[in-house]
Amino acid sequence: MRHDVRVVLALLGLGVAACSHDPQIMEPPGSNTMSKVSEKAARTPQESAKVWVQLGQHYLELGKLQIAKDDLLKALKFDPKSVDAHTVLATLYDRVGDRTSAEQHYREAADLSPTTGATNNNYALYLCKLGKFDQAQKRFDVAKADGFYTSQDLVYLNSGTCILLAKGSRDAAEADFRRAIEINPNNAQALYQLASVLYEKDDYFKARAFIQRYDALNQPSPDALLLARNIEVKLGNAEGARDYGQRLRDQFPESAQTHSLDAASSH
């Protein structure tokens, strides 16, 4: 069973504040015109950095990566300690395959906000992606300790998935997934991952319970349908296995999971 790290980057509430590339021009809410900021409203360096970050985020979303990079570097000139700038810049460098620079900026963001769940979760995820599993878990532990972080379920989901990628203890991964579900009973990925771990531990009845809870969220995926089918096979429920297999073929006919199922059926 393959386990995928679902990277959820918390960009700290960044929004697109302007469509112009001029950071001195902002679009007032509800207006289609652009007006220059008066001298009386001159920004602090931190405020100017925030605007450049917003522009950089905007151009990153548009795929205009060089412009985004230039804007984010300008943000850091105004405020070298901008956590948002380092975070978005890390995302950009990751997209272009510059892992060294991406890791550097994720680390900068986390070091500038050393007890914050979002920044440490982001950095931990990237360390896990790089295969630096021990370092990743230390950062996940910091993120778990931030009681003010509103996405705690994601921290436990990501931590558990990272443990599996590191071929660590299934029991430890199971505990993380259970905690994620305790925090957010509708965390679909945690439900799927827990069902997968229980399946691999030959605990098929419990695995069925969690994959059924996943299925009830109406977020079908080929991985989940194949897992559900395999669980029913192990439980000797031929009809249930056929139903899940047919759903897999109907909903995801070109998926690798469907092809693997059909190949197995032909033997």
Sequence and secondary structure as in RCSB ss.txt:
>XXXX:A:sequence
MRHDVRVVLALLGLGVAACSHDPQIMEPPGSNTMSKVSEKAARTPQESAKVWVQLGQHYLELGKLQIAKDDLLKA
LKFDPKSVDAHTVLATLYDRVGDRTSAEQHYREAADLSPTTGATNNNYALYLCKLGKFDQAQKRFDVAKADGFYT
SQDLVYLNSGTCILLAKGSRDAAEADFRRAIEINPNNAQALYQLASVLYEKDDYFKARAFIQRYDALNQPSPDAL
LLARNIEVKLGNAEGARDYGQRLRDQFPESAQTHSLDAASSH
>XXXX:A:secstr
           TT     SSS TTEE  TT SS EE  GGG   HHHHHHHHHHHHHHHHHHT HHHHHHHHHHH
HHH TT HHHHHHHHHHHHHTT HHHHHHHHHHHHHHSTT HHHHHHHHHHHHHTT HHHHHHHHHHHHT TT T
THHHHHHHHHHHHHHTT  HHHHHHHHHHHHHH TT HHHHHHHHHHHHHTT HHHHHHHHHHHHHTT   HHHH
HHHHHHHHHTT HHHHHHHHHHHHHH TTSHHHHHHHHHHT 
